[in-house]
Amino acid sequence: MVVALLVLILIGTATAVNPGFKTEITQKGIDYVRTVGIPILIRELQGLDIPDQNGKAGSPIGDIDYGLSSITTSDLAIPSSAVAIDPKIGLRVTGSGASMHMTAHWHYRMSSWPHISDSGSCDVSVSSVSLALVIIVGADLTGHPTVSASNCSFTIGHMDINFHGGASWLYNLFSGSIADDLKGSIAGQVCPQAVKAIETDGNKALATLPVVEKITDNSEIDFQLLQPPVFGDSYLETLHKGEFFAIPHPKEAPYQPSPFPTTADSSRMMNIWLSAYIANTAGYVYTEIGDLQYNVTEIPSQVPLQLNTSFFKLFIPLLYQKYPNMGMQLLVKASKPPALTITPTLVTLIAPGNVTAFVVNENKTLINVFTLNVTMYAAVDVSVHPTGNREIISGKATYLKSDLDVLESNIGSFDVKLLNNTVNLASTLAIVPWLNEKYGEPGFPIPAVDGISFVNPELLLGQGYVLISTDFSYSPTAYTGVRDRPEIVTL
């Protein structure tokens, strides 16, 4: 479960394709995962199913056949543990100084006549236990993370058996030989149980983690792994696609993400890089499916403009002369996908579009009067914050300016400069707030499993990317098989 937790956090590497999304768990993060992952592993191992033990032994009264049944385990403790990165293999999980307690029912029967028999109970104390295994993280053909375990060893240093009831004094005389048999049986049960906890329960949990996240009814974002996670000397790294797609007709965006830096702040538990590529593929998708258009039939009350030819009389006299005192409608539509640019000091958005003006006839038909090319420029404030049980990255645009020119006119030539103030006002009070409300502020969730919360995240800008450096806390949920949640530990 330790590595399952790690990969669940990463989801949330050398590859021919640059990722749009990259994560890195540092040694500090792996150490934290150990503090919450080892207790989960201990709980998985509590109540081991130890089979009945039967054997023969010599005693002062002759050879006897003995048996231990109803063996139960409890109080498993691993006071010292470590999760170390091996770049060639994966994660090496070790525990030492472990101990546990067992109880059982004993019985014996003399091998020869008169076949005297007796029974009672016993307590078993196990100490100086060491556990080691190797965890390998991979990816399946769908880009889901996978986990497997190997090279498991479980060694018992010392075992004391105290028999009670019946001729317990007799059993206590040769408890050492029984302990040797019991050591091997316990070791044979712990490793399969540990491997099962990692491979069965871990992969079951990982399989429920969506690598494709639905954002709107018509769009989704693909966070599939581009290849298996890579282990460095002091970090675990994953590279993800990080691309928006249209749900009805998915196709690749005509862009390529730029390379990310190799490393970041190792003093935090986790670093997350998000490329401008993610936002730009979103803009491409929303333009392709026609989401970036808006029919303006009414002006919001906060915008001091009017949709009629009388209002535009001073700006476009020809419009009023040809269509006096008539109502109007506007179609605001992206002409190209918007482009987000990230630099170390600023995030900017350039949104090219067309504004087509219509006059509304008395019979409600529309007359196309002119179309403007409008290129809008905005600054974007990027933030990361929790919403419900998810961590969300979002943006809020602030209008800067627009460039205008006439694309087409059915009323003759007019000076577009006179419309600058009108467009600036409409963009500031209506268009940009609409974009923020629909796309920017909802943002999209950073892929992670339920139970992960960022702690004091810091957001930094780079050339073509946003970097989130953060600590995190984890509270187990149902998929871990843990009924009672342990206390959250924050380093």
FENCORUR-V440134 format. One record per residue. SS is DSSP state (H for helix, E for strand, L for the rest). D_CENTER is the distance of its C-alpha to the mean C-alpha in Angstrom with 2 decimals. Layout:
SS/D_CENTER + SS/D_CENTER
//
This chain:
L/16.00 + H/15.49 + H/13.83 + H/11.93 + H/10.40 + H/9.91 + H/8.20 + H/5.97 + H/5.12 + H/5.19 + L/3.97 + L/3.39 + L/17.42 + L/20.43 + L/20.64 + L/23.20 + L/20.79 + L/19.19 + L/15.49 + L/14.51 + E/11.17 + E/11.08 + E/9.45 + E/11.80 + E/11.99 + E/15.64 + H/18.21 + H/17.97 + H/14.32 + H/15.44 + H/18.43 + H/16.53 + H/14.52 + H/18.06 + H/19.37 + H/17.16 + H/16.77 + H/20.52 + H/21.55 + H/19.38 + H/21.13 + H/24.41 + H/24.07 + H/23.44 + H/26.65 + L/28.73 + L/31.49 + L/31.82 + L/34.16 + L/36.98 + L/39.75 + L/43.36 + E/45.19 + E/48.77 + E/51.20 + E/54.65 + E/55.95 + L/59.31 + L/60.63 + L/63.93 + L/64.98 + L/64.10 + L/61.20 + E/58.78 + E/55.96 + E/53.07 + E/49.84 + E/46.78 + E/45.00 + E/42.50 + E/40.47 + E/37.63 + E/35.24 + E/33.96 + E/33.10 + E/30.96 + E/30.09 + L/28.56 + L/29.59 + E/28.63 + E/25.51 + E/23.68 + E/20.75 + E/21.99 + E/20.73 + E/23.15 + L/22.55 + L/24.72 + L/23.16 + E/19.82 + E/19.58 + E/22.81 + E/22.59 + E/25.93 + E/27.56 + E/31.18 + E/33.74 + E/32.30 + E/34.58 + E/34.96 + E/37.74 + E/39.16 + E/41.96 + E/44.04 + E/47.34 + E/49.98 + E/53.13 + E/55.78 + E/58.85 + E/61.61 + L/61.74 + L/65.56 + L/68.09 + L/68.20 + L/64.39 + L/63.76 + E/60.23 + E/58.25 + E/54.73 + E/52.62 + E/49.22 + E/47.47 + E/44.79 + E/42.78 + E/41.22 + E/38.90 + E/38.14 + E/37.38 + E/34.63 + E/32.29 + E/29.18 + E/27.53 + E/25.23 + E/23.22 + E/19.67 + E/18.84 + E/15.46 + E/15.84 + E/14.84 + L/16.83 + L/18.63 + L/16.09 + L/13.36 + L/11.58 + E/11.19 + E/14.26 + E/15.87 + E/19.58 + E/21.97 + E/25.47 + E/28.36 + E/28.21 + E/31.16 + E/32.31 + E/35.55 + E/37.65 + E/40.00 + E/42.12 + E/42.89 + E/45.52 + E/46.86 + E/49.19 + E/51.10 + E/52.58 + L/55.29 + L/57.99 + L/59.03 + H/55.92 + H/58.13 + H/58.58 + H/54.91 + H/54.29 + H/56.81 + L/54.70 + H/51.17 + H/50.25 + H/50.63 + H/48.62 + H/45.85 + H/45.72 + H/45.22 + H/42.58 + H/40.56 + H/40.17 + H/39.20 + H/36.46 + H/35.03 + H/35.07 + H/33.00 + H/30.33 + H/28.95 + H/28.55 + H/26.88 + H/24.41 + H/23.67 + H/23.31 + H/20.82 + H/18.59 + H/19.33 + H/19.98 + H/17.83 + H/14.91 + H/15.06 + H/15.69 + H/12.48 + H/10.54 + H/12.73 + L/11.66 + L/8.05 + L/8.97 + L/8.83 + E/11.20 + E/10.79 + E/14.25 + E/15.17 + E/18.92 + L/21.46 + L/22.09 + E/18.95 + E/15.45 + E/12.92 + E/12.23 + L/9.19 + L/10.91 + E/11.55 + L/14.98 + L/16.08 + L/15.41 + L/13.79 + E/16.66 + E/17.98 + L/20.10 + L/22.60 + L/20.36 + E/16.76 + E/14.11 + E/13.03 + E/11.04 + E/12.24 + E/10.98 + L/13.39 + L/12.23 + E/15.21 + E/16.52 + E/18.90 + E/21.61 + L/21.35 + L/25.13 + L/25.77 + L/22.86 + L/24.02 + L/22.91 + L/23.37 + L/26.29 + L/24.35 + L/22.85 + L/20.28 + L/21.90 + L/21.10 + L/18.87 + L/20.45 + L/20.18 + L/19.25 + L/18.79 + L/19.45 + L/19.44 + L/20.36 + L/16.87 + L/14.18 + E/11.59 + E/12.26 + E/10.38 + E/12.81 + E/13.03 + E/16.27 + H/18.91 + H/18.76 + H/15.89 + H/18.18 + H/21.20 + H/20.06 + H/19.38 + H/22.95 + H/24.27 + H/22.95 + H/24.24 + H/27.54 + H/27.96 + L/27.51 + L/29.73 + L/27.43 + L/28.61 + E/32.07 + E/33.79 + E/37.27 + E/38.89 + L/41.60 + L/41.59 + L/41.07 + L/38.95 + L/41.26 + L/39.83 + L/40.83 + L/44.59 + L/45.18 + L/47.07 + L/46.67 + E/50.31 + L/52.70 + L/54.61 + H/51.68 + H/51.41 + H/55.20 + L/55.16 + L/52.35 + L/53.42 + H/57.08 + H/57.40 + H/54.82 + H/56.86 + H/60.14 + H/59.06 + L/57.10 + L/58.41 + L/56.86 + L/54.30 + E/50.74 + E/47.81 + E/44.29 + E/41.63 + E/39.00 + E/36.25 + E/34.31 + E/32.17 + L/34.33 + L/31.64 + L/27.86 + L/27.09 + E/26.16 + E/23.83 + E/24.87 + E/23.22 + L/25.50 + L/25.37 + L/27.32 + L/26.55 + E/24.43 + E/26.83 + E/26.88 + E/29.81 + E/30.32 + E/33.41 + E/34.91 + E/38.14 + E/39.87 + E/42.52 + E/45.15 + E/47.12 + E/50.26 + E/50.51 + L/53.88 + L/55.91 + L/55.03 + L/51.29 + L/50.95 + E/49.10 + E/50.81 + E/48.74 + E/50.22 + E/47.98 + E/44.56 + E/43.09 + E/40.68 + E/38.37 + E/35.88 + E/33.87 + E/32.39 + E/29.90 + E/28.04 + E/24.40 + E/22.89 + E/19.11 + E/17.25 + E/13.96 + E/14.30 + E/13.11 + E/14.19 + L/14.54 + L/11.56 + E/9.05 + E/8.96 + E/10.97 + E/12.57 + E/16.09 + E/19.51 + E/23.06 + E/25.96 + E/29.41 + E/32.29 + E/34.39 + E/36.94 + E/37.86 + E/40.15 + E/42.47 + E/44.91 + E/46.66 + E/45.48 + E/48.07 + E/50.81 + L/53.22 + L/55.21 + L/56.26 + L/55.11 + L/53.81 + L/52.43 + H/48.65 + H/48.64 + H/50.03 + H/46.75 + H/44.59 + H/44.72 + H/44.08 + H/40.99 + H/39.68 + H/40.23 + H/38.65 + H/35.57 + H/35.15 + H/35.78 + H/34.50 + H/32.62 + H/30.08 + H/29.40 + H/28.90 + H/26.35 + H/24.49 + H/24.54 + H/23.52 + H/20.93 + H/20.39 + L/19.80 + L/17.50 + L/15.23 + E/11.91 + E/8.53 + L/5.91 + L/2.99 + L/1.76 + L/5.21 + L/8.44 + L/10.25 + E/8.23 + E/10.33 + E/11.17 + E/14.78 + E/17.14 + E/15.00 + E/17.35 + E/17.27 + E/19.52 + E/20.96 + E/21.91 + L/23.81 + L/21.74 + E/18.37 + E/16.64 + E/15.33 + E/13.34 + E/14.46 + E/13.46 + E/13.91 + E/11.84 + E/13.06 + E/12.12 + L/14.15 + L/14.29 + L/14.44 + H/16.57 + H/14.86 + H/15.65 + L/19.28 + L/19.93 + L/22.24 + L/22.76 + L/20.02 + L/20.90 + L/21.27 + L/18.32 + L/19.13 + L/18.39 + L/19.82
//
